[in-house]
Amino acid sequence: MYMRIHEKKEETIVAVCDEKLLGKTIGEKDIEITIKREFYGKEGFSQEEIKEAMKKATIGNLVGKNSVELGIKHGFIDKDHVIEINGTPHAQMVLL
């Protein structure tokens, strides 16, 4: 999985995507997402590294089966709030 951590003022945004999705555009109806290296990163990380980064995240953006399943497994994402875009799982989390 690819990951990039963005730090903006008080926010820590962790973007994670499955390797096979990087550089692709997924979409249907009114929703389209381009999984760009600039946002999701240029480097692969282990599940443990991603889990540790997500613990510090105030915002999370996960795209792909493996990425979203990792978020659910570790309690960052509620499985009932995952959407699918053309068959690809996508989830976001925000700490308030």
N, C-alpha and C positions, 0 to 999 in steps of 0.2 A: 504494500500500500504506500501511497505517496502522502506526504504531509507537509504543510507549511504553517508556521505560527506567525501571526500578524499582531503586533502590539500597537494599539491606537489609544492614546490617552490612558484611561482607566480600564480599557477593554483588552482582553487577550482572546483573539479569534484563532481557533484551530480548524484548519480545513484539511479534510482527509478524503481520498478517493482511491478506488480500486485501480491497480496498475493498468489494466486493459482499457480503462475509460479515459485516461489522460490524453488530452488533445482532441477528444471527440465532442460532438454536439448531440445531445439527446433532446427529444421534444415530442409533443403531441398537443393538439388543440391550441390553447393559449399559452402553454408553458414551453420554454426552451432554455436549456442550460448548456453553455460551452465550458467544458472542464479544462481550463487553461493552466499551464505550468506556472504562470505568474501568480495564480491564486492558490493552487493545490500543491505546488512545489515541484522540484526537479530531482528529488532524492527519495529513495525508498527507506522506510522505517519498519522496525519490528512491531508486533502487536503490543509488546510491553512498553516500548518507547511511546507509542501512540496513546496507550492507556494513561501513562504518567503525564503526558501533555494535556490530555483531556481533563485530568483532575484540576489543572490550573486554569482551564478555559472559562471565560465568561460567556463566550459564544462559540458554538460548534456547528460546522457544516460538513455533513458526511454524504458521500455519493457512492453507490455501488453495494452489492450484496455483502461482500466481506467487511467493508467499512461500517455499514449500518449494523450488521450483526455484532461486530465488536462493541459498538456503542450501546446496543441493547444488553449484551452479555454483562457489561460492567456498570449498568444502571445510569448511563448518561442519556439514553434515549428510551422513551416509552414506545413499545412496539405498536401500540394503537394509534400513534401519531406519525407513522411512517407513510409517506406517499410514494406512489410509483409513477415514474415518467417514462412512458413507452416501455414498461417492464423493468425499469431500473429503479431500485429503492433509493430514496432521498430523505434525509432527516436533518432537522436543525434543532439546536438547543440554545436557550438563553437563560442565564441566571439573573434573577431579579433581586 
